[in-house]
Structure formats: C-alpha cells, structure tokens
C-alpha cells in the first residue's frame, strides 16, 4: 500500500512539474493585460512526451544552432554533482568526529552556532563570506579564495563548498549528538565499561555501530537540503552547474519548454546520484572503522 502511495505521489509531482513548467508560455502580460491560455498547456505537455519517443524533445535552440540537450546538460550536471558530493563527503566525515566521537565537546557550541546560523538566509551567508574574503585580501593582500567563478578554468571552489557544508553539518552533528547521548546511556555501554573496554573500543564497536542507522536515515534529508541550497549557491557564486542552464539559458536563448523540464528533472536525477554516492561513502567508512 505504501509502495503504491509513493508511486502515485511521484506521478502527481511529475504531472505538476510538467504543468507548471508550461505556465510562462501561456501566462503573460500583453499591453497591461494578463493573458492566460490554460487550454493550450495539455497540448504542450503531450507534445513534449511525444518528443521523448521521437527524439525531438532532446534538442534545443542555442541562437541559430540546434543542439543536443543531453550532451550539453552533462557538463552542467557534472559540476553540480561534484560540488554537492564533495560538500556532503566533508559533512559526513566531520559528523563522525563531532557528532559521535567528540559529541560531549561539540554539543554546546553546535547548539549555539545552529541557533545563530539558522536565522541567516543562504544568500546573506554567501554575501558575508564573500565580504570576509574581500576584507582579508584588502588588509593582507592574500587571496584566500575566489568569491565567484570567473570561467571554467578558474572556478570558485572553497566558498561554494564551505557554504554547502555549513548548514547540513550543523544539523547532522546536532542530530547525532542526541543519538549518541541516548546510545551512550544504554545498559550495554555501561556493561562494556565495567568489563574494562577502552573508550576507543566502546565508541568504535558499540556507540558508532548503533548510531550509524540514524545517520543513514538522516542522509535522505541532508542530500535534499543540500540539493535545494544549490539553486542559490550556484547563482551567487556563478558556478557553471544545473542552475545556469535552468535560469540563464531561457533568458539568453528564449524560453524552451523541453529545456526547462529536462533541466528540472536533472535535479531529481542529481538527488538520486548523490544519495547513492553518499550511501557508498558511508558504507566504505563503516568497513574501514570495523577493520580498525
């Protein structure tokens, strides 16, 4: 029953996406009047679906040139995938350190920082980091990081990764702090202490192994948060990711329904790809820790 509900929910979400993506074509302002032509939207959607089988939906116009969308989309997808995957890999490693092994030391400052950072919108956080780097450069002449990507050859790396890391890290460390406290209070941990096991053995074989399921459960939410933040991060740092082809291309080359829909669907594929990568990453860490 839950499986069928999930399929119906995803199908409904896809249908809403197809309908909403067509609105800019048939909802517009003409001579001060709002024009809305809802009857033409189903035809646009059906033409797109038909084009998926004929191949027409996979091409778009770039000025006077007709280009294969999936080929161009791959490079944008790769950039977004690398940024999100690297950021979340850092989040997971640090969450092991501060959320499990050093949870007593990190509990107070994480809650304090989370309470402060939680009120700061993402775009304000980006601007603050850019201003901070600019200030350091003016005071010392040292270029700590690029405040934005100037080209493909000179991408901004440190600040985008840092921005994508901060909020998921604080959330995950806080969550794991609570779980570690619960696990550390269990009777079997007290039994392990009474048997003379070292702190390293207790945390490695008992605490970590029992907190890991909570980390695996939270990874869905963490990947979702980071992927959602990508819209703002890529735009403000001028990184050449999926956000560029979704927002910049329609401005430069005209609104093309198939281009927008496939770009939006790429974010769902990005979520799945990153989620799978992070699960493999956690699995690898788990194996290394058990061998250790």
Steps between C-alpha positions, in 0.01 A plus 500: 500500500779742593680404177195590291457825693862589427452435127182708491670785686798501264272483195295792630818698568623435146166609355507823702854568378394452136204735542682771695791504255255591222354802683755758374395416144129555557487744792641841408438874491391660173440875484424514872263204487564158651457230236446141615442218252463185715340301218834492313702359791392133458600517132846627596542219752384233255732634230792476743413142597467404135836664430664276759427204272570672167814673631375853436486591871873437537596793276490872575591822322814687605462810291500379140647162590303187578680306771459166675384587851625193686854550372512861622317415821761242602771758570263711715384189684858392569588834660197491732565136586862569598410800718225317688690171534819663628305717745301208640809280525653766724175522696493125563864478611465796737170367633678180606761707683282763668166321506616165639858488625525854641131550569546622858737776392302606194149491649504850650663693218301320229169598661620859540622529141192326362276744683690792344559368148144367477371859483736598216356448148727320254553803278601713801747231608652499151536879499658497847758243393578695183539824696723325755731364229510843333586664833788258560634569151488878551667478841771244424519474122445124538238341277346236724231388256317605185176683578345376173583291195649714225513222241517124462877519544471706822208359699420605855544191717559579866210740568228300317608179674520677836154651458348167398667335798408729791125446548490123428799450730345688790169319456661155478740556792212618716291198403785255563582668832151414623522143369848447647380620839214249490727213394772588753239479777393145412570210737724312255736799488524500879565125484780557249656758733480261795678232296797731458463582131686814394315814395622446144359145490169608649449784254625302203315173548198598707412868476586564134336180375176587682494865390572421134138397421386849602764655273382283211141609565596870511699486178182530291414830666859627484529433127164670445603810697831530315342451157240767579773743611675443169261739320621799701863392540565443130333825403685722749838336445448489123588131480423322175253249638143397427370833628666681210333295229166521685496878553757659269430309180129593482600865541771484233334267249130533572271289715498143366268259674703185444819672621337609827326169571807284437714739706255473792492122470881506511480628858305188596762285328770699680331427833491126427861494375633687804290291739642179351854640518461599865362159590806340343723749683342417837528129420871545428557691825312231691723227357817696577391560859412136556841393371660761722 
